[in-house]
Amino acid sequence: MRDLWDGSYVESPVWDETARALISSANLQPGMRVLDVGSAGGGTLFPALERIGETGSIVGIEVDREWVDWLQKEISKRGIRNAENRLMDGSP
């Protein structure tokens, strides 16, 4: 997938719908702690934050340093204090 990424981030209506379906099936509630494996550009992380609110928290993990840096900057830019993104491999 990284080969297809040109350094910009454009939200995809297809991914938005898929992310919202995943979040809905996870039955996220305010105050929950969430691990987002493969966080990339935050397509699941940001909608999940809406569900867990300010009392919850999310840690995103991603194997690609560029995505980690991009998402962490976006989190900071938005003033979000209950989410972070880390460079990590989530595979067994």
N, C-alpha and C positions, 0 to 999 in steps of 0.2 A: 504494500500500500504506500509506503514511503516514496517509492519511485514515482507515484502519481501526484504527490504533493508538491506544489510549486512555491511553498512558503507563505501562501495566503490562506485564509480560512473563510470559507463561505458556508453558511448554514444550509443544510439540505432539508427540504420538506419531507423527503422519504426518511432520513435519519431521525428527524424530529418526531415523526409519527412512531417509529420503532422505539426510540428512547422513551417516549411517554407510555407506550404499551409495556415496556420492561419495568418502568417505575410503578405503574399501576399494579402489575402482577406481583411486585415485591411488597405491596401494601405498606409503603413507607408512611410513617407517622411523625408528627412533631416530636423533637427531642431525640430521635434515633441517631445512632452512629453508623456511618456507611463507608464501605470500602468500594471504590470504583476501579476495577481492574481493566487496564487498557483505556485510560482516561482521554488520551489524545487531545482533541480540541475542546473537551468539556461538554460534548453533546448530550451526555447523560448526567454529568456532574451538576450542571447549572439547573436543569429541571428538577433533579433530586433535591437540590437545596431549597427550592420552592416548597417542596412537600415537608421537609424536616424542620424548616424554619430556623430561627436564630438560636434556638436551644439545642439543635442537633449539630452534628459535625460530619464532614466528609474528608477522607484521605483518598486521593487519586494516585494510582501508580501507573507508570508507563515505561516502556523499554527504550524509547527514542528521546535522547537528550533535547533535541530541538522542540518536540512537543511539550516536554516537561517545562522547559524554559518559557515557551509561549504561554502555556496555560497558567503558570505561576504568575507571570506578568499580568495576564488578564484578570486573575483573581485579585491581585493587588490593585489594579486599575479600577475595578468595580468596588473596592473598599470592603471586600468580603473577609471576615475574620474567622469564620468557622469552617474554612476549607483550605486544603493544601495539596500540592502535587509533588510526588517524589519519583526519582529515577529508580526503577526496580523491575525485576522480571517476576511476573506472577505465575510462571509455569512451574510444575512440580520438579 
